[in-house]
Amino acid sequence: MADQDLVPKCVSESHVTLSVLMNPEHANALGNVHGGVVMKLADEAAALAAMRHSRSPVVTVAIDSMTFEEPIYVGNLVTLSAELTYTGRTSMEIRVTVTAEDPLTGSVVHTNLAYFVFVAIDRQGHPHPVPPLCVETPEEQLRFQQGQERQAQRKQRHQRELAERQQTNSES
Ligand SMILES: CC(C)(COP(=O)(O)OP(=O)(O)OC[C@H]1O[C@@H](n2cnc3c(N)ncnc32)[C@H](O)[C@@H]1OP(=O)(O)O)[C@@H](O)C(=O)NCCC(=O)NCCS
């Protein structure tokens, strides 16, 4: 399918909400929920949103700005909310927010925020085009613009890192 034939899709069409009860097997040595567990769940929620948008297999190409603002405890109900903020030609940025609810008291705290970039791939593992994101509200428009800026920074960083690696290799 040619790029121009792709029908734009709205943010709400691929929104994902995932809730998981934290059990003892999710704990670290302190007895709180392990950060890696939250990262994995966030990656899965983001991947599902990217698959819903592209209706294609996807791979993670970048994760940044993952914050851990409050601890999560065994017994909490963790809820992850994932939605697209930006699409390039083959890449999609997904914003994931995480909350933890104590089901005994009803208290809900915001615990994490992260941005993931996924790329849609074909059967050969090559990047392929995704539908453009239609942004409807002023908030979605702002998030799209911020996502575009973050993606431009990621590309610059990636190019710098490639150049540094080549320089190191040529010196050794
Ligand atoms: C993702 C992958 C297919 C991209 O291949 P590639 O040859 O770099 O392809 P391109 O250079 O055409 O980049 C494809 C898109 O990814 C984006 N991209 C590539 N590297 C990036 C990075 N470090 N950060 C953000 N975006 C990046 C490009 O900007 C491009 O987006 P666009 O089409 O919207 O402009 C390849 O790097 C890969 O297979 N990586 C491993 C993925 C993986 O195993 N993930 C973990 C398990 S899911």
The ligand as an SDF file (V2000), in Angstrom:
LIG
                    3D

 48 50  0  0  0  0  0  0  0  0999 V2000
   13.5180   -0.7580   14.4130 C   0  0  0  0  0  0  0  0  0  0  0  0
   14.3370   -1.1560   13.1960 C   0  0  0  0  0  0  0  0  0  0  0  0
   13.5100   -2.1280   12.3220 C   0  0  0  0  0  0  0  0  0  0  0  0
   14.5950    0.1360   12.4010 C   0  0  0  0  0  0  0  0  0  0  0  0
   15.4130   -0.1940   11.3290 O   0  0  0  0  0  0  0  0  0  0  0  0
   16.2990    0.9400   10.6210 P   0  0  0  0  0  0  0  0  0  0  0  0
   17.0710    0.3120    9.5510 O   0  0  0  0  0  0  0  0  0  0  0  0
   16.9640    1.7900   11.6440 O   0  0  0  0  0  0  0  0  0  0  0  0
   15.1570    1.7720    9.8950 O   0  0  0  0  0  0  0  0  0  0  0  0
   15.0890    3.3150    9.6120 P   0  0  0  0  0  0  0  0  0  0  0  0
   16.4090    3.9960    9.7190 O   0  0  0  0  0  0  0  0  0  0  0  0
   14.3000    3.4260    8.3330 O   0  0  0  0  0  0  0  0  0  0  0  0
   14.1600    3.8490   10.7950 O   0  0  0  0  0  0  0  0  0  0  0  0
   12.8050    3.4790   10.8830 C   0  0  0  0  0  0  0  0  0  0  0  0
   12.1130    4.4740   11.7870 C   0  0  0  0  0  0  0  0  0  0  0  0
   12.6530    4.3310   13.1000 O   0  0  0  0  0  0  0  0  0  0  0  0
   13.1000    5.5840   13.5770 C   0  0  0  0  0  0  0  0  0  0  0  0
   14.2540    5.3490   14.4300 N   0  0  0  0  0  0  0  0  0  0  0  0
   15.3710    4.6290   14.1340 C   0  0  0  0  0  0  0  0  0  0  0  0
   16.2140    4.6610   15.1910 N   0  0  0  0  0  0  0  0  0  0  0  0
   15.6240    5.4090   16.1420 C   0  0  0  0  0  0  0  0  0  0  0  0
   15.9960    5.7960   17.4630 C   0  0  0  0  0  0  0  0  0  0  0  0
   17.1330    5.4310   18.0160 N   0  0  0  0  0  0  0  0  0  0  0  0
   15.1380    6.5730   18.1590 N   0  0  0  0  0  0  0  0  0  0  0  0
   13.9520    6.9440   17.6260 C   0  0  0  0  0  0  0  0  0  0  0  0
   13.5370    6.5960   16.3820 N   0  0  0  0  0  0  0  0  0  0  0  0
   14.3710    5.8350   15.6600 C   0  0  0  0  0  0  0  0  0  0  0  0
   13.4490    6.3670   12.3220 C   0  0  0  0  0  0  0  0  0  0  0  0
   13.4310    7.7540   12.5800 O   0  0  0  0  0  0  0  0  0  0  0  0
   12.3470    5.9280   11.3870 C   0  0  0  0  0  0  0  0  0  0  0  0
   11.1460    6.6290   11.6880 O   0  0  0  0  0  0  0  0  0  0  0  0
   10.2230    7.3140   10.5360 P   0  0  0  0  0  0  0  0  0  0  0  0
   10.0560    6.3160    9.4180 O   0  0  0  0  0  0  0  0  0  0  0  0
    8.9220    7.5720   11.2210 O   0  0  0  0  0  0  0  0  0  0  0  0
   10.9300    8.5630   10.1070 O   0  0  0  0  0  0  0  0  0  0  0  0
   15.7160   -1.8180   13.5980 C   0  0  0  0  0  0  0  0  0  0  0  0
   16.5240   -0.8320   14.2090 O   0  0  0  0  0  0  0  0  0  0  0  0
   15.5240   -2.9720   14.5470 C   0  0  0  0  0  0  0  0  0  0  0  0
   15.1020   -4.0570   14.1390 O   0  0  0  0  0  0  0  0  0  0  0  0
   15.8380   -2.7600   15.8380 N   0  0  0  0  0  0  0  0  0  0  0  0
   15.6710   -3.7920   16.8690 C   0  0  0  0  0  0  0  0  0  0  0  0
   14.2600   -3.7120   17.4590 C   0  0  0  0  0  0  0  0  0  0  0  0
   14.1020   -4.6550   18.6190 C   0  0  0  0  0  0  0  0  0  0  0  0
   14.5940   -5.7750   18.5660 O   0  0  0  0  0  0  0  0  0  0  0  0
   13.4020   -4.1830   19.6670 N   0  0  0  0  0  0  0  0  0  0  0  0
   13.2790   -4.9230   20.9000 C   0  0  0  0  0  0  0  0  0  0  0  0
   12.2980   -6.0410   20.8540 C   0  0  0  0  0  0  0  0  0  0  0  0
   10.7060   -5.5790   20.2950 S   0  0  0  0  0  0  0  0  0  0  0  0
  1  2  1  0
  2  3  1  0
  2  4  1  0
  2 36  1  0
  4  5  1  0
  5  6  1  0
  6  7  2  0
  6  8  1  0
  6  9  1  0
  9 10  1  0
 10 11  2  0
 10 12  1  0
 10 13  1  0
 13 14  1  0
 14 15  1  0
 15 16  1  0
 15 30  1  0
 16 17  1  0
 17 18  1  0
 17 28  1  0
 18 19  1  0
 18 27  1  0
 19 20  2  0
 20 21  1  0
 21 22  1  0
 21 27  2  0
 22 23  1  0
 22 24  2  0
 24 25  1  0
 25 26  2  0
 26 27  1  0
 28 29  1  0
 28 30  1  0
 30 31  1  0
 31 32  1  0
 32 33  2  0
 32 34  1  0
 32 35  1  0
 36 37  1  0
 36 38  1  0
 38 39  2  0
 38 40  1  0
 40 41  1  0
 41 42  1  0
 42 43  1  0
 43 44  2  0
 43 45  1  0
 45 46  1  0
 46 47  1  0
 47 48  1  0
M  END
$$$$
